[in-house]
Amino acid sequence: MRRYEKWLPLIVVIAGALAYANSFAGVFLFDDAVVITSNPGISDLSSFSWRLRILCDLSFRLNYLLGGLNAVHFHAVNLLIHLCAGLFLFGIVRRALARPIFGGHYKEPGWLAAAVAILWLVHPLQTESVTYICQR
Protein backbone atom coordinates (compact mmCIF):
# COMPACT_ATOMS: atom_id res chain seq x y z
CA MET A 1 0.00 0.00 0.00
CA ARG A 2 1.36 3.36 -0.96
CA ARG A 3 1.53 6.18 1.53
CA TYR A 4 -1.32 8.19 0.02
CA GLU A 5 -3.69 5.21 -0.16
CA LYS A 6 -4.25 5.34 3.58
CA TRP A 7 -6.24 8.54 3.01
CA LEU A 8 -8.68 6.96 0.55
CA PRO A 9 -11.22 5.80 3.18
CA LEU A 10 -11.27 9.34 4.58
CA ILE A 11 -11.90 10.71 1.08
CA VAL A 12 -14.81 8.26 0.71
CA VAL A 13 -16.32 9.39 4.03
CA ILE A 14 -15.88 13.09 3.22
CA ALA A 15 -17.53 12.68 -0.20
CA GLY A 16 -20.50 10.89 1.35
CA ALA A 17 -20.82 13.40 4.18
CA LEU A 18 -20.71 16.34 1.78
CA ALA A 19 -23.33 14.78 -0.47
CA TYR A 20 -25.81 14.40 2.39
CA ALA A 21 -24.90 17.41 4.54
CA ASN A 22 -28.12 19.16 3.59
CA SER A 23 -30.29 16.22 4.68
CA PHE A 24 -30.05 17.24 8.34
CA ALA A 25 -32.59 19.99 7.73
CA GLY A 26 -35.08 17.32 6.68
CA VAL A 27 -38.13 16.27 8.61
CA PHE A 28 -40.02 13.03 9.11
CA LEU A 29 -41.62 11.99 5.80
CA PHE A 30 -44.28 9.57 4.60
CA ASP A 31 -44.18 6.37 6.70
CA ASP A 32 -41.88 7.93 9.28
CA ALA A 33 -44.98 9.11 11.11
CA VAL A 34 -46.30 5.56 11.47
CA VAL A 35 -42.97 3.97 12.32
CA ILE A 36 -41.49 6.70 14.52
CA THR A 37 -43.56 9.72 15.56
CA SER A 38 -46.93 7.99 16.14
CA ASN A 39 -45.49 4.74 17.41
CA PRO A 40 -46.31 4.50 21.14
CA GLY A 41 -43.85 1.64 21.64
CA ILE A 42 -40.81 3.49 20.34
CA SER A 43 -39.99 4.89 23.77
CA ASP A 44 -40.08 1.54 25.56
CA LEU A 45 -37.41 -1.11 25.03
CA SER A 46 -39.14 -3.54 27.40
CA SER A 47 -42.18 -3.93 25.12
CA PHE A 48 -40.06 -4.98 22.21
CA SER A 49 -41.79 -7.44 19.89
CA TRP A 50 -40.16 -9.78 17.42
CA ARG A 51 -41.25 -8.49 14.04
CA LEU A 52 -39.86 -8.71 10.54
CA ARG A 53 -37.65 -5.63 10.81
CA ILE A 54 -36.29 -6.32 14.26
CA LEU A 55 -32.92 -4.65 13.74
CA CYS A 56 -34.51 -1.51 12.31
CA ASP A 57 -37.06 -1.44 15.11
CA LEU A 58 -34.34 -1.74 17.71
CA SER A 59 -32.24 0.97 16.07
CA PHE A 60 -35.25 3.33 15.94
CA ARG A 61 -35.89 2.76 19.65
CA LEU A 62 -32.25 3.31 20.58
CA ASN A 63 -32.19 6.39 18.36
CA TYR A 64 -35.28 7.70 20.17
CA LEU A 65 -33.74 7.07 23.58
CA LEU A 66 -30.61 9.01 22.60
CA GLY A 67 -32.25 12.01 20.93
CA GLY A 68 -36.02 11.92 21.30
CA LEU A 69 -38.10 12.80 18.27
CA ASN A 70 -35.43 15.08 16.84
CA ALA A 71 -35.23 14.28 13.11
CA VAL A 72 -31.59 15.42 13.00
CA HIS A 73 -30.52 12.51 15.20
CA PHE A 74 -32.36 10.01 13.02
CA HIS A 75 -30.80 11.46 9.86
CA ALA A 76 -27.34 11.38 11.47
CA VAL A 77 -27.68 7.68 12.29
CA ASN A 78 -28.89 6.94 8.76
CA LEU A 79 -25.88 8.81 7.36
CA LEU A 80 -23.53 6.94 9.69
CA ILE A 81 -24.96 3.58 8.58
CA HIS A 82 -24.69 4.63 4.93
CA LEU A 83 -21.07 5.75 5.34
CA CYS A 84 -20.17 2.47 7.04
CA ALA A 85 -21.73 0.56 4.14
CA GLY A 86 -19.69 2.68 1.71
CA LEU A 87 -16.49 1.91 3.59
CA PHE A 88 -17.39 -1.77 3.59
CA LEU A 89 -17.90 -1.64 -0.18
CA PHE A 90 -14.56 0.15 -0.55
CA GLY A 91 -12.80 -2.62 1.38
CA ILE A 92 -14.45 -5.43 -0.56
CA VAL A 93 -13.65 -3.92 -3.96
CA ARG A 94 -10.07 -3.08 -2.98
CA ARG A 95 -9.38 -6.58 -1.70
CA ALA A 96 -11.09 -8.20 -4.68
CA LEU A 97 -9.04 -6.21 -7.19
CA ALA A 98 -5.80 -7.07 -5.37
CA ARG A 99 -6.43 -10.82 -5.68
CA PRO A 100 -4.12 -12.89 -7.88
CA ILE A 101 -7.00 -13.80 -10.18
CA PHE A 102 -6.60 -10.37 -11.81
CA GLY A 103 -2.93 -11.14 -12.50
CA GLY A 104 -1.65 -7.92 -11.01
CA HIS A 105 -3.59 -5.88 -13.58
CA TYR A 106 -4.63 -3.41 -10.90
CA LYS A 107 -1.40 -2.14 -9.36
CA GLU A 108 -3.22 0.38 -7.18
CA PRO A 109 -6.70 -1.03 -6.54
CA GLY A 110 -7.47 1.54 -3.85
CA TRP A 111 -8.22 4.30 -6.32
CA LEU A 112 -10.73 2.25 -8.28
CA ALA A 113 -12.27 0.96 -5.06
CA ALA A 114 -12.61 4.53 -3.78
CA ALA A 115 -14.25 5.61 -7.04
CA VAL A 116 -16.74 2.72 -6.86
CA ALA A 117 -17.56 3.46 -3.20
CA ILE A 118 -17.98 7.18 -3.80
CA LEU A 119 -20.17 6.60 -6.83
CA TRP A 120 -22.34 4.24 -4.80
CA LEU A 121 -22.49 6.62 -1.82
CA VAL A 122 -23.51 9.74 -3.71
CA HIS A 123 -25.69 8.19 -6.41
CA PRO A 124 -29.20 9.70 -6.46
CA LEU A 125 -30.80 6.27 -6.04
CA GLN A 126 -29.22 6.08 -2.60
CA THR A 127 -30.69 9.34 -1.27
CA GLU A 128 -33.75 7.67 0.19
CA SER A 129 -31.57 5.50 2.43
CA VAL A 130 -30.34 8.63 4.20
CA THR A 131 -33.12 11.21 3.87
CA TYR A 132 -36.11 8.88 4.24
CA ILE A 133 -35.62 7.58 7.77
CA CYS A 134 -37.83 4.47 7.51
CA GLN A 135 -35.60 3.08 4.78
CA ARG A 136 -32.88 2.29 7.29
N, C-alpha and C positions, 0 to 999 in steps of 0.2 A: 504494500500500500504506500502510495506516495504521500508526502507530507501534506499536500493540500487536500487530499481526499478525506481527511478526517473532518473537514468542515462541511462536506456534502450533506450529512443529515441535518445540520443546522440550517443550511440553505433550503432544504425541503420544508422544514418546520416554518421558517420565516415566510416562504412563499405561500404556504397554506394559511398562516395567520393573517398575512396581508390580504389575501383573497376574501377572507370571511370577517375581517375587522368590523365591517359595517353591520354585521348581523346582530351585534349586541344591542342595537337599538330596537330590535324586533320585539314582537309581543307574542302571546299565545295565539295560535291559528287553528282553524278547523277542528280537528279531533282533539287538540290539546285541552280544550275545555272539558271534554268527557273524561279523558285519561288523567288529567292533572288538576285543573282548577275546581271542577265539580265533583271530584272523587273524594268521598268522605273518608275512605280508608287510606289515603295517601299519607296521612300524618301519624299512622299507627303501625309500627312494625310487628306488633304482637298479633294483629289480625290478618297476617299475611296468608293468602291462599295460593295454592299451587295451580296456576293457570298456564296457558300456552306460552306467554311471554314473561316467564318468571324473572329472567335476568333484567329485562327492561323495567318490569314492575319494581323490582328491588332497587334498581338504580334511580328510578323516579322518587321512591320513598326516601332513599338516602339523600338525594339531591334536595328534597323538600326539607328534611331535617337540618341540613346545613345552611340553606338560604331562604326557606319559606317559599312563598309564591312569587319570588322575584325572577322574572323571565331571563334576566342577564345570567344568573347562576346556571339555569338550565341550558342556555346557549353555550356558555363556557364549557360545560361538561361535554356537550355534543361536539364542540370544536376539539376538545382534548382527545376524545375517542377517535375522531376523524384523523387527527394528526398522528396518533399512535398507529392507526391502520395504514396511513401513508408511509410511516417509517418501517413498518413491517413489510410492506410491499417493496420498499427500497432495498431492504435486506435480502428478501427472497430473490429479487431480480439480480442484484449484485452477485450473490453467491451462485446463482444459476449460470450466469454468464462467465464466471470464473472457472467453471467445471471443465475438466479435460475433454469432454464430449465436443466442445467448440474448438478444440485444437489450438488454443491460444489466440484465436482470432480477435478476441476482445482483450487488448492489453491493459486497458483501464476501464473495467466494467462499471466503476462507480459513477462515471458521468452519465452513461446511458441509463443506469438504474435511477439516478436522481431525476433525469428528464422524464422517465416513465412515471415515477412517483409524483412529481410535481404536476404533470399533465392529469393524472388521476385525481389528485387533490383539488385542483382548481377547475376541473371540467364542470360546465354548467349542469350536467345531469346529477352531480353530487351535491348541489346546493341544498336540496331538500333534507339531506342527512344532517345538516348543521342548522339550517334556519327553521325547519319544521320539526319541532321537538319530539313529537310522537314517533318519528321515523328512526329513533335511536336504534 
